[in-house]
Every structure is written in structure tokens, then in C-alpha cells.
Amino acid sequence: MTENVDQGARDRQGSDDFSSPVERERTISPDRILSAIGDEHRRAILNALHSTSSKTLSYDALVERVADRIRDEETALEPDAHRQRVRIAMHHTHLPKLEAVRIIDYEADTGQIMYVGGELEQDLLALIESYDSDE
């Protein structure tokens, strides 16, 4: 019973502060982490966050960076339409998936997204990026 209470406490995130990597104990399987970073939009999100000195960006700034990095190759969307498409996908799909595996903290009230991933995520992103740049 105590273990379930402790797990619940770890799973809750405060609405006022981001959780630090030390405070969050990873109980996420490697399969879920790999699934989360397997999408190029989510990798663009993580790379944008990881490349900032504070590891934090506003939602709007993150949308701009991801939209600039990810080009919609299937259709020739106008830049505004492309950014709107990225904005919607980030809100409904990509940010929730990354938050579920505790790689980011997203504070919807403030519109701030913070990279809180650890060494494993950084190593995986570096490996994938080196593979992507070879193509």
C-alpha cells in the first residue's frame, strides 16, 4: 500500500513548479521512451528545448522552432497554416506524450515547457540525430 502511495506522489506534478530530474524517479520503460522520441516532431521539440541554456521555452517560441525545423513535405501549406498544424499537433499529441514519459514538464497555465530528460534521452537523441544527418 505504501508503495502505491509513493508512486502516486511521484506521478503528481505540482502546478507551480517544474519537477527537477532528481525529484522525479523514472519508472518509465525504455520502450515507452523510444516510442516517445521516435517521432520527428517530438525530436524537434526536445532538440529545441535542449539547445536553450535554460532548457525552457514558451509554447509560442517552441511552436516557431518546431515549425521551422519540420517542413510539411506532403502538401505545400502556407507558413501560417503549417504553424497552425504544428501548434495543434503539439498540443494534442506531442507534448502530452513527452510529458507522460517525464521528458518534459509542460505548465499550461504559464505556457512554459521545460526539458527534464536525463542522460538516457540525451544519448538517444544524439544517436538519432547523427543517423538523421547521415541521410
Salt bridges, closest charged atoms under 4 A:
ASP11 OD1 - ARG102 NH2 2.10
GLU25 OE1 - ARG10 NH1 3.62
ASP39 OD2 - HIS41 ND1 3.50
ASP39 OD2 - HIS94 ND1 3.75
ASP60 OD1 - ARG87 NH1 2.90
GLU64 OE1 - ARG83 NE 2.57
ASP68 OD1 - ARG83 NH2 2.54
ASP72 OD2 - ARG85 NH1 2.27
GLU121 OE2 - ARG26 NH2 2.52
GLU129 OE1 - ARG69 NH2 3.83
ASP132 OD2 - ARG43 NH2 3.59
